[in-house]
Amino acid sequence: MEKIYLDYNASTPLAPEVVDAMQPLLSDFYGNPSALHWAGSPVKEVLQNAREQVANLIGSTAGEVIFTSGGSEANNLALKGYYFKNRHKGNHIITSKIEHPAIMNPCKFLEQVGAKVTYIGVDQFGRVIPEEIEKAIKKETLMISIMHSNNETGTLQPIKEIGKIAEKYGVAFHTDASQSAGKISIDVNELKVDLLTIAGHKLYAPKGIGALFIRNGIELEPLIHGAGHEFGIRAGTENTLLAVGLGKACEIVKHQETNQHIKELTHYFWRQLQAEFGEQVVLNGHPELRLPNTLNVSFVRKVGQDLLSAIPNLAASTGSACHAGSIELSPVLKEMGVSEEVGMGAIRFSLGRYTTKDEIDQILFYFKKII
């Protein structure tokens, strides 16, 4: 059986153009970008070019982009870096109850060292209500961190509205856009965010590389102390090879109009599931305000993992975990108020640039056979 990959939200394959862009770095461009001689200067140039490519994707300047080892480090740098540098201004952080562990766990850590964190709930579609954010703001509020889109359901958060609230109260605003970058357009100025996270392996770049947008004027305490790399914010000789890969990936998604095709394919998939299974299948997340590639559906009174196990050639994710015969819903579905009867059958299909209609039709055939 042909292997079918519908787990692009977990990780994407490397784009061929990204591989080509990285190839010269494996043999040439071996100098240290900080070195002032003939071997260092060309490396500094390609690193700067990569930084500009990332900046162009999100509407920032190159000087506001810091390369990191991925989305988790970028999130940690945003939260811990801002807290430790600015805690004289306050110790209160606002986030949501459906954030990725790369936000939740740094927040829990900061609570151990004096931070007070308010975790905001979501509606039945998994969206934060901006008014709830505003209600939670107090004199000690230092920053807000709300994900741009949810990795499980694809639901988009009202980032622009929250950005206006943060600006109104003079509170720093971070958004984890790991899942959104490359799938929908992002402009840091339009969103009014001060910090924004990008993860390379979610947009056809390698694993182990990410970026953090840091608006001019925002000061962070480094997590890694050493020499003055990355504008003095992240010490360590830059990984030019992976940075070039991320830069090229950002350039590709900026200029390729593949997302409309993916959106149409996702809608086709959902329509076919509805036509075949009717009330047996339920959409989790917002019906419209979601990532164009993400389809989180529940097969009612079925177990998602059992269904996926019956189709071993399909790579997709479930929204529940099985422990000794019992089903535990994901925290996201739980916060949305999804019942166990529905939630235990949740499967997240996430499509990508290389997904075909034939593959979707094959998966539909398999599901018709086993349900």
Secondary structure, DSSP 8 states (H G I E B T S, - for coil): ---EE-BTTT-----HHHHHHHGGGGTS--S-TT--STTTHHHHHHHHHHHHHHHHHHT--GGGEEEESSHHHHHHHHHHHHHHHHTTS--EEEEETT--HHHHHHHHHHHHTT-EEEEE---TTS---HHHHHHH--TTEEEEE--SB-TTT-BB--HHHHHHHHHHHT-EEEEE-TTTBTTB---HHHHT-SEEEEEGGGTTS-TT-EEEEE-TT-----SS-SS-HHHHTS-S---HHHHHHHHHHHHHHHH---HHHHHHHHHHHHHHHHHHHGGGEEE-S-SSSB-TTEEEEEETTS-HHHHHHT-TTEE-EESEEEETTEEEE-HHHHHTT--HHHHTTEEEEE--TT--HHHHHHHHHHHHHH-
